[in-house]
Amino acid sequence: MIYGDGVFTRPDRRAALLLAAVTAAVAAFAGPALAAGPVKGGTLTVGLETDVRGFDTVKGGVYGISGRTVAGALEEPLLLVTPERTFVPHLATSWENSDDGKQWTLKLRRGVKYHDGSDFDAGDVANHYNRILDPKNKSRSRSFITAIKGATVVDPHTVRFDLKHPWQAFLPTMAGRDMCCVIESAEQTAAGKQNRSPIGTGPFIFQEWRGGDRIIVTKNPNYWDKDKIHLDKIVYRILPDPQTRYQTLKAGDVDLVWTDRGSSILAAQKDKGIKVYAQDGAGSGLLLLNASKPPLDSQIVRQAVRHAMNQKAVNKILWKDTRPFAQHPLPHKCGDVKYPNHDMAKARELVKQFGKPIKLEMIHTTTPRGKELGEIYQQLLKKAGMELKLLPVDQNILVKRVFTNKYMISGWRIADALDIGPQLFGLSFSKSPYNITRFKEPALDKLSLGMRTAKTMELRQKLQCDLAAYINNASNMAFGSANRYYILMQPNVQGMRGFTMGTAYVWYLWKDKG
């Protein structure tokens, strides 16, 4: 078992600026095989928690960790980011910001081909981002990038982005690996085929998708950076049950799994036949309290719920203390963010102050994680004098109900990202389609806009802390455990580079033959 060489700690979460990024190959983790050079060929089998909703940036909605792990092999962003938080070329080779900060011009890499042999050019980039920005398309990625007015083709290898105001999150967004930021084929999208038969510029080509079972990708022989790719094939197996996923790894039927299940992580740390790679990231768990529906339209009730919650207990029971406690989801240090600590006496006092029976409903996923979390909250709220009814639903149904305002309480997340600001803005600004708790206050709008238009990163980060404090006090959302990611691997899997947005770059790995 290798554990310490791949583990990073984060006493104040500033380290997440380095950790939630693609890193150079970890020599200590790769071991002696690195000196001899990566092994060429072979198949890597990866165990995923969920199936993918699709690869079309409009039709597919948003990527979870499983979606990003598959999509990363097929589609690419314009930039990559280093552990030092500097941005390096990928599909874009250089970039320039105007003096007023409201225009970015990016030069694109020449000679890049899509999997179907067509050329990658500025039209593909402009089409991708303009399609997301068109409100008629109702893309769920739109609320994160509305600081961008639009993208314009300057020439086949130059694209210009015009912004509404200076935006410190522009480069982090261009380096992101969510649906907003990996570039898909415009032709395949126009043909209506991208969602189920994706085409990109990535190191692997889509081969087969057996819904609910597996997705298979094969090496792209014409990849522009093919010397960094060693595997011939990746098979992504959908294994929703975490115990089955872990046992399949132990049996040798899969080479690598992502998991957040404390029992599997603790067992793997003691198993000499499994390598464990752990890394902290930004973001956090999140609970949504719908402020547009009674009784949660009352701040008294929302604060009662918040004080009844006990993140430390959740960490211990659900995560087995494999994830850190967090008062906010930001990757940098804040002062007092008004986090409402567990205080059952305070919760009961607020329930009494409200003066009427409090009956709530929570939708949660049908996964073991969703069920356990719901049961913990149900017991905590009961002790505070509130009733919580649990409604298990499929993950896709949960997302749909949240966006269509058909819920009272729901689990969610602040996704790991190089800059959390776009998510905080989307969740907080009253006119944002991502304001899914429907909590609207002029003071919060002012703070959100101030953060978004800040001319320096220092001011932006300070206002992000202020936003977290405002949310904690308003109690329309509850920040949960911080993100810590665990990859469990067979001993012969080598070349782990780290994570971006919680996604392991499995397409760069190789397998020792010995």
Residue pairs with C-beta under 8 A, 6 or more apart in sequence:
1 268
1 269
1 270
1 271
1 272
1 273
1 274
1 275
1 276
2 29
2 31
2 275
2 276
2 277
3 269
3 276
3 278
5 26
5 28
5 29
6 26
6 29
6 276
6 277
6 278
6 279
6 496
7 277
7 278
7 279
8 15
8 18
8 19
8 278
8 279
8 280
9 15
9 280
10 16
10 19
10 280
10 324
10 482
12 333
13 280
13 282
13 326
13 330
13 331
13 332
13 333
13 482
14 331
14 332
14 333
15 280
16 280
16 281
16 282
16 331
16 332
17 85
17 282
17 331
17 332
18 83
18 84
18 85
19 83
19 279
19 280
19 281
19 498
19 499
20 281
20 282
20 283
20 331
20 416
20 417
20 418
20 499
20 500
20 501
20 502
21 81
21 82
21 83
21 85
21 418
21 498
21 500
22 80
22 81
22 82
22 497
22 498
22 500
22 505
23 82
23 83
23 497
23 498
24 83
24 497
25 34
25 495
25 496
25 497
25 508
26 496
26 497
26 498
27 34
29 277
29 496
30 494
30 495
30 496
31 494
33 39
33 494
33 512
34 494
34 495
38 230
38 494
38 495
38 510
39 230
39 494
39 510
39 511
39 512
39 513
40 230
40 510
41 230
41 231
41 232
42 230
42 231
42 232
42 233
42 510
42 511
42 513
43 231
43 232
43 233
43 234
43 235
44 231
44 233
44 234
44 235
44 255
44 256
44 493
44 506
44 509
44 511
45 234
45 235
45 237
45 253
45 254
45 255
45 256
46 69
46 234
46 235
46 236
46 237
46 254
46 255
46 256
46 257
46 506
47 237
47 239
47 245
47 248
47 249
47 254
47 256
47 257
47 258
48 66
48 69
48 70
48 236
48 237
48 238
48 239
48 258
49 65
49 66
49 238
49 239
49 240
49 242
49 245
49 258
49 259
49 367
50 64
50 66
50 238
50 240
50 395
51 66
51 211
51 212
51 238
52 60
52 63
52 66
52 67
52 70
52 71
52 215
53 60
53 61
53 62
53 67
53 396
54 60
54 61
54 195
54 196
55 67
55 71
55 74
55 75
55 184
55 194
55 195
55 196
55 198
56 184
56 189
56 194
56 195
56 198
57 128
57 131
57 132
57 139
57 141
57 179
57 180
57 184
57 189
58 131
58 132
58 137
58 138
58 139
59 194
59 195
60 67
60 179
60 195
61 140
61 179
61 399
62 140
62 141
62 178
62 179
62 399
63 71
63 177
63 178
63 179
64 395
65 258
65 502
65 503
66 236
66 238
66 258
67 179
68 177
68 178
68 501
68 502
68 503
69 236
69 258
69 503
69 504
69 506
70 215
70 217
70 236
71 177
71 179
71 182
71 198
71 200
72 177
72 182
72 202
72 503
72 505
72 506
72 507
73 202
73 203
73 204
73 217
73 234
73 506
73 507
74 115
74 198
74 199
74 200
74 202
74 204
74 205
74 206
74 217
75 182
75 183
75 184
75 198
75 200
75 201
75 202
76 90
76 91
76 182
76 183
76 200
76 201
76 202
77 90
77 91
77 174
77 175
77 176
77 177
77 181
77 182
77 183
78 90
78 91
78 92
78 106
78 108
78 125
78 174
78 175
78 181
78 183
79 87
79 88
79 89
79 90
79 91
79 92
79 95
79 171
79 174
79 175
80 87
80 88
80 89
80 90
80 175
81 87
81 88
81 172
81 175
81 418
81 500
82 88
83 498
85 418
87 95
87 171
87 174
87 175
89 109
90 109
90 175
91 108
91 109
91 112
91 120
91 125
91 183
91 201
92 106
92 107
92 108
92 109
92 174
93 107
93 108
93 109
94 106
94 107
95 104
95 105
95 106
95 107
95 171
95 174
96 104
96 105
96 106
97 103
97 104
97 170
98 104
98 105
100 166
101 163
101 165
101 166
101 167
101 455
102 162
102 163
102 164
102 165
102 166
103 160
103 161
103 162
103 163
104 160
104 161
104 163
104 170
105 154
105 158
105 159
105 160
105 161
106 125
106 158
106 159
106 160
106 161
106 174
107 157
107 158
108 120
108 121
108 122
108 125
108 157
108 158
108 159
109 120
109 157
109 224
110 157
111 224
112 119
112 120
112 201
112 224
113 119
113 120
113 201
113 222
113 224
114 120
114 185
114 187
114 199
114 200
114 201
115 185
115 199
115 200
115 201
115 202
115 205
115 206
115 220
116 185
116 187
116 188
116 199
117 222
118 185
118 187
120 183
120 201
121 156
121 157
122 153
122 154
122 155
122 156
122 157
122 158
122 159
123 153
123 156
123 186
124 183
124 185
124 186
125 151
125 159
125 183
126 150
126 151
126 152
126 153
126 159
127 186
127 189
128 151
128 183
128 184
128 186
129 145
129 148
129 150
129 151
129 161
129 180
130 150
130 151
131 137
131 139
131 189
132 139
132 141
132 142
132 145
132 180
133 139
133 142
133 145
133 146
133 148
133 149
133 150
135 142
138 433
139 180
140 179
140 403
140 433
140 434
141 178
141 179
141 180
142 433
143 422
143 425
143 426
143 432
143 433
143 434
144 173
144 180
144 422
144 423
144 425
144 426
144 434
145 173
145 180
145 422
146 164
146 432
147 163
147 164
147 165
147 167
147 169
147 170
147 452
148 161
148 162
148 163
148 164
148 167
148 170
149 162
149 163
149 164
150 161
150 162
151 159
151 160
151 161
151 162
152 159
152 160
152 161
152 162
153 159
154 160
161 170
163 170
165 452
165 453
166 453
166 455
167 452
167 453
168 419
168 421
168 454
168 455
168 456
168 457
168 460
169 419
169 421
169 422
169 460
172 417
172 418
172 419
173 180
173 181
173 419
173 422
174 181
175 181
175 418
175 500
176 417
176 418
176 500
176 501
177 500
177 501
177 503
178 415
178 417
178 501
182 200
183 200
183 201
184 194
184 198
184 199
184 200
185 194
185 198
185 199
185 200
187 199
188 194
188 197
188 198
188 199
196 209
197 206
197 209
198 206
199 206
201 223
201 224
202 220
202 223
202 507
203 219
203 220
203 223
203 225
203 226
203 228
203 229
203 507
204 217
204 218
204 219
204 220
204 229
204 234
204 507
205 217
205 218
205 219
205 220
206 215
206 217
207 216
207 217
207 218
207 233
208 214
208 215
208 216
209 215
209 216
212 238
213 237
213 238
214 235
214 236
214 237
214 238
215 235
215 236
215 238
216 233
216 234
216 235
216 236
217 233
217 234
217 236
218 232
218 233
219 229
219 231
219 232
219 233
220 226
220 229
223 229
228 508
229 507
229 508
230 495
230 508
230 509
230 510
231 507
231 509
231 510
231 511
234 506
234 507
237 248
237 254
239 245
239 248
239 254
239 257
240 367
241 368
242 259
242 261
242 264
242 368
242 369
243 261
243 263
243 264
245 254
245 257
245 259
245 264
246 257
246 259
246 261
246 264
246 267
246 268
246 488
248 254
248 257
249 255
249 256
249 257
249 274
249 488
249 490
250 271
250 273
250 274
252 490
255 489
255 490
255 493
255 511
256 487
256 488
256 489
256 490
256 493
256 504
256 506
256 509
257 487
257 488
258 485
258 486
258 487
258 504
259 265
259 486
259 488
260 319
260 322
260 323
260 369
260 485
260 486
261 368
261 369
262 318
262 319
262 320
262 321
262 322
263 320
264 488
265 276
265 320
265 322
265 486
265 488
266 320
266 322
268 274
268 276
268 486
268 488
269 276
273 491
274 488
274 489
274 490
274 491
275 488
275 489
275 490
275 491
275 493
276 486
276 487
276 488
276 489
277 486
277 487
277 489
277 496
277 504
278 484
278 485
278 486
278 487
279 484
279 485
279 498
279 499
280 324
280 482
280 483
280 484
280 485
281 331
281 416
281 482
281 483
281 484
281 485
281 499
281 501
281 502
282 329
282 330
282 331
282 414
282 416
282 417
282 418
282 420
282 483
283 329
283 413
283 414
283 415
283 416
283 417
283 420
283 423
283 482
283 483
283 502
284 326
284 328
284 329
284 413
284 414
284 479
284 480
284 481
284 482
284 483
285 411
285 413
285 414
285 479
285 480
285 481
286 329
286 411
286 412
286 413
286 414
286 477
286 478
286 479
286 480
287 309
287 377
287 409
287 410
287 411
287 412
287 477
287 478
287 480
288 402
288 407
288 409
288 410
288 411
288 412
288 436
288 437
288 476
288 477
289 296
289 302
289 305
289 408
289 409
289 437
289 475
289 476
289 477
289 478
290 296
290 405
290 407
290 408
290 409
290 410
290 437
290 438
291 297
291 302
291 437
291 438
291 439
291 474
291 476
292 405
292 437
292 438
292 439
293 405
293 408
295 301
295 354
295 356
295 358
295 359
295 360
296 302
296 305
296 360
296 408
296 409
298 354
299 474
299 475
300 350
300 353
300 354
301 350
301 354
301 358
302 474
302 475
302 476
303 340
303 350
303 475
304 347
304 350
304 351
304 354
304 358
304 384
304 386
305 347
305 360
305 381
305 386
305 409
305 475
305 478
306 340
306 472
306 475
306 478
307 340
307 341
307 342
307 343
307 344
307 346
307 347
307 350
307 384
308 342
308 344
308 347
308 380
308 381
308 383
308 384
308 386
309 342
309 377
309 380
309 478
310 342
310 380
311 325
311 326
311 342
311 480
311 481
312 325
312 342
313 342
313 376
313 380
314 373
314 376
314 480
314 481
315 321
315 323
315 324
315 325
315 481
317 372
317 376
318 369
318 372
318 373
318 376
319 481
322 484
322 486
323 481
323 482
323 483
323 484
324 481
324 482
324 484
325 481
325 482
326 479
326 480
326 481
326 482
327 334
327 337
327 339
327 468
327 472
327 479
328 334
328 337
328 339
328 465
328 468
328 472
328 479
329 414
329 420
329 468
329 479
329 482
330 420
330 461
330 464
330 465
330 468
331 420
332 461
332 464
332 465
334 464
334 465
334 468
334 469
335 465
336 469
337 465
337 468
337 469
337 472
338 469
338 472
338 473
339 472
339 479
340 472
340 473
340 475
344 383
344 384
347 384
347 385
348 384
348 385
351 358
351 384
351 385
351 386
352 385
357 387
358 385
358 386
358 387
359 386
359 387
359 389
360 381
360 386
360 387
360 388
360 389
360 408
360 409
361 388
361 389
361 390
361 391
361 407
361 408
361 409
362 374
362 377
362 378
362 388
362 389
362 390
362 391
362 408
362 409
362 410
362 411
363 391
363 392
363 393
363 398
363 401
363 402
363 407
363 409
363 410
363 411
364 370
364 371
364 373
364 374
364 390
364 391
364 392
364 393
364 398
364 410
364 411
365 371
365 392
365 393
365 394
365 395
365 398
365 411
366 392
366 393
366 394
366 395
367 395
370 392
370 411
371 390
371 392
373 411
374 388
374 390
374 392
374 411
375 390
377 388
377 409
378 388
378 390
381 387
381 388
382 388
388 409
393 401
398 410
398 411
401 407
401 410
402 410
402 412
402 436
403 433
403 436
405 436
405 438
412 436
414 420
414 423
414 424
414 479
415 423
415 501
415 502
416 483
416 499
416 500
416 501
416 502
417 423
417 501
418 500
418 501
420 464
421 451
421 452
421 460
421 464
423 434
424 448
424 451
424 464
424 467
424 468
424 471
425 432
425 448
425 451
425 452
426 432
426 433
426 434
426 435
427 434
427 435
427 436
427 437
427 471
427 477
428 435
428 439
428 444
428 445
428 447
428 448
428 467
428 470
428 471
429 435
429 444
429 445
429 448
429 449
430 440
430 441
430 444
430 445
437 476
437 477
439 474
439 476
441 474
443 470
444 467
444 470
444 474
447 463
447 466
447 467
447 470
448 467
450 463
451 460
451 463
451 464
451 466
451 467
454 460
454 463
468 479
471 477
471 479
472 479
483 502
485 499
485 502
485 504
487 496
487 504
489 496
490 511
492 511
492 512
492 513
492 514
493 509
493 510
493 511
494 509
494 510
494 511
494 512
495 508
495 509
495 510
496 504
496 505
496 509
497 505
497 508
498 504
498 505
499 505
